Amino acid sequence: MSAEMLSTLCRVPVPSGAVMSADGRRIAYVLTTVDEDADAYHRAVWTVDADGGAPRFCTDGSSPAWSPDGRQLAVLREDQLWLIDPDTGDERQLTDRELGAGAAAWSPDGTRIAFSAAVELTRDDGTPYAAGDPVVTRRLGYRDGGLRGYRRPHLFVIELATGVTTQLTDGDWSAHSPVWSPDGTRLAFAGLQDARTDNSLSTAPFVLTPGDEPTRVGTEDMLRALTWAPDGEALIMARLAPRSETQPRLLRVPLDGSAPTDLLAEIDFGSTLATPTTTQDGRVLTTVNEHATTRVYELDPLRPITDEEQLWITALSAATTRAAITYASLDTYGEVATLDLVTGVRKVLTSYTADALHDLDWARPEPRTFQISEGTTVSGWLFQAEGPGPLLLDIHGGPHGWWAPLMQLGYPYQLALAAAGWSVLLLNPRGSDGFGDDFHAAVYAEQGFGDAPDLLEPIDQLVAEGIADPDRLAVAGYSYGGYMTNWLTAHTTRFRAAVSGGGMCDLVSLGGTADVGVGMMDLIYGGTDPAVLRPQSPYETVRDVRTPTLILHGADDDRSPVGQAEQWFAALHTQQIETELVLYPGAGHLFLSSGRPSHRLDYSRRTFTWLTDRV
């Protein structure tokens, strides 16, 4: 039953990236399905009427963007930009670049499209670098997004009437994610221009008028999303906070150099780092993470629009009185809906998960809170089986991630274990986003030490309640969850089995080998001083591990390089601890959501089998 269930769950179609036409009549979105023959995900653009009706296939591709008049869609297909008429099917190829193109940004008058695209740098004498040439660097960030060698993203504009494409930026720096000013005269974009910049964690906002040199706006960096204020006098940017001092912020950054304004200062919650959306009448909306549930807010003045519990919104695009969203919940991996911007009422337009799983019954977790001895309240979700019985503690990534109330796309083994009579505990320990700035910052430079009680003491409470059998406990996690799995098994022998996915064990080497290593050390772990990093590294106490451990890792992971998994495996194997290392060829850090479908299924199957065979 578990094998069949996992296979079924991994084939569910999932919509994402909903965008609403300016007149509010139609919604375009991307539908991701599994092509089992090609062992690949297939992405196509679909449309649906905002008032309801059957969804319609538009074209293969992704990243749809409506023209200002709502008649055409610009989409990415096979890494090139195309213009599609969703009514007639007429299409026109806009780019034919050897290295591909990025998503379209329409000018307000609909006559131009801005985009970013990779550019090959040249030597000082103007000759191009050849494939296989040595990569020479004098700064960090050379592995950011993979070993890019001599390629950099830069900005371009297409004049739709003539098809003429003009490059706007160039040089040994990066420019991407363009967005037009409300009057169509300027472009804001995310850039890495300073040669001292370490990596993408230092991305900053820039503005340029086509034909002029770009100008950096403000002093803020760590940019993650960017748009214009409706008056064109400022940018609105979502950013990470240095040293994890606060949750992600949403700032209004004036072009005149005056001080930025924190647009979420009135609430103790942070941005989801999604790009804010502007209605046709000039209102700006954004999504906020409140207790691992998405709330939609109108900005300036700050006003909540939604109060629905147990919902995670993955895309928001507004017109006038309503917006388009894609969302996930405990009942779906993803659906498309409209959101009334006056009442906050959601109208669901699709039923992809229900249609795919109509013969499958799956468990829903219940919310739980736990009082920790240090005085902290920790919340989470529990798939509760009849007890006392086996329990899996599954740890989220981050550390500033969170378990939200939704079907977890990359972790279908949770539902399979629940169906097999396991309890599965999903906790949001200190450091998780969505629970206030103090909670977010509580474990800075104290990873492992600070959050371990938040993970272990709830298990004690579930044992006392007769839910968990103390002799049948397991632990698993991915990314930071893999790091904490390693940490816990190096500090306690209470777990009968462990699964460490995409994890880390040696922070000293991680800082120098990860694609954003130095920035990540500063953001989370307290800097690059080995004296600070070693106590937080599970490898320092690997000699104390006794738990049979399955190690799963993408072979091409640049965020948590594969050497972290190999180092942990070698140490356990040398100590004669039962262990197994599984490497997924070609898989990066996000392979559970965007890699090969067979790898996602294999990951869950191995996790399920390793745990059920040993606990």
NORURRA-V568304 format. One record per backbone hydrogen bond with DSSP energy under -0.5 kcal/mol. CO is the residue of the C=O (numbers start at 1). NH is the residue of the N-H. Records with the same first field share a line. If there is no record, write none. Layout:
CO=NH, NH
This chain:
1=5
2=6
3=7
4=8
5=9
6=10
8=11
9=12
14=32
16=30
19=28
21=24
25=50
26=21
27=48
28=19
29=46
30=16, 32
31=33, 44
32=14
33=35, 42
34=36
35=39, 40
40=35
42=33
43=61
44=31
45=58, 59
46=29
47=56
48=27
49=52
56=47
59=45
62=76
65=74
67=70
72=67
73=75, 84
74=65
75=77, 82
76=62
77=80
79=101
80=77
81=94, 95
82=75
83=92
84=73, 86
85=89
90=85
92=83
97=100
105=114
107=110
111=160
112=107
113=158
114=105
115=156
116=102
117=154
119=152
121=129
123=126
127=123
130=133
134=136
141=144
142=148
143=146
146=148
148=151
150=121
152=119
153=175
154=117
155=168, 169
156=115
157=166
158=113, 160
159=162, 163
164=159
166=157
171=173
174=192
176=190
179=188
181=184
186=181
187=208
188=179
189=206
190=176
191=204
192=174
194=197
199=202
200=203
203=223
204=191
205=217
206=189
207=215
208=187, 210
209=212
215=207
216=218
220=205
222=240
225=238
227=236
229=232
233=255
234=229
235=237, 253
236=227
237=251
238=224, 225
239=249
241=244
242=245
248=271
249=239
250=263, 264
251=237, 253
252=254, 261
253=235
254=257
261=252, 263
262=265
264=267
267=269
270=289
277=285
279=282
283=279
284=299
285=277
286=297
287=272
288=290, 295
289=270, 291
290=293
292=405
293=290
295=288, 297
296=305, 306
297=286
298=303
303=298
311=294, 313
312=314, 328
315=326
317=324
319=280
321=341
322=319
323=339
324=317
325=337
326=314, 315
327=335
328=312
329=332, 407
332=329, 407
335=327
336=349, 350
337=325
338=347
339=323
340=344
345=340
346=348
347=338
351=355
352=356
353=357
355=358
357=360
360=362
366=382
368=380
370=372, 378
372=375
376=372, 378
378=370
379=428
380=368
381=426
382=366, 384
383=385, 424
389=469
390=423
391=393, 474
392=394, 425
393=395, 476
394=427
395=478
397=401
401=433
402=404
404=406
407=409
408=411
411=414
412=415, 416
413=417
414=418
415=419
416=420
417=422
418=421
423=392
424=383, 426
425=394, 427
426=381
427=429
428=379
429=432
432=435
434=291
436=440
437=441
438=442
439=431, 442
441=444
443=446
446=450
447=449
448=452
451=455
452=455, 456
453=457
456=460
457=461
458=462
459=463
460=464
461=465
462=467, 468
463=466
467=389
468=470
469=472
472=391
473=496, 497
474=393
475=499
476=395
477=501
478=481
479=483
480=484
481=485
482=486
483=487
484=488
485=489
486=490
488=491, 492
489=546
496=548
497=475
498=550
499=477, 501
500=552
501=479
505=507, 539
506=510
507=511
508=512
509=512, 513
510=513, 514
514=517
516=520
517=521
518=522
519=523
520=524, 525
521=525, 526, 527
524=445
529=532, 533
530=534
533=536
534=537
536=538
537=540
538=541
539=542
541=544
542=545
548=498
549=580
550=500, 552
551=582
552=502
553=584
554=557
556=558
557=562
558=515
561=564, 565
562=566
563=567
564=568
565=569
566=570
567=571
568=572
569=573
570=574
571=575
572=577
573=576
578=549
580=551
582=553
583=585
584=555, 587
587=556
588=591
590=593, 594
591=595
596=599, 600
597=601
598=602
599=603
600=604
601=605
602=606
603=607
604=608
605=609
606=610
607=611
608=612
609=613
610=614
611=614, 615
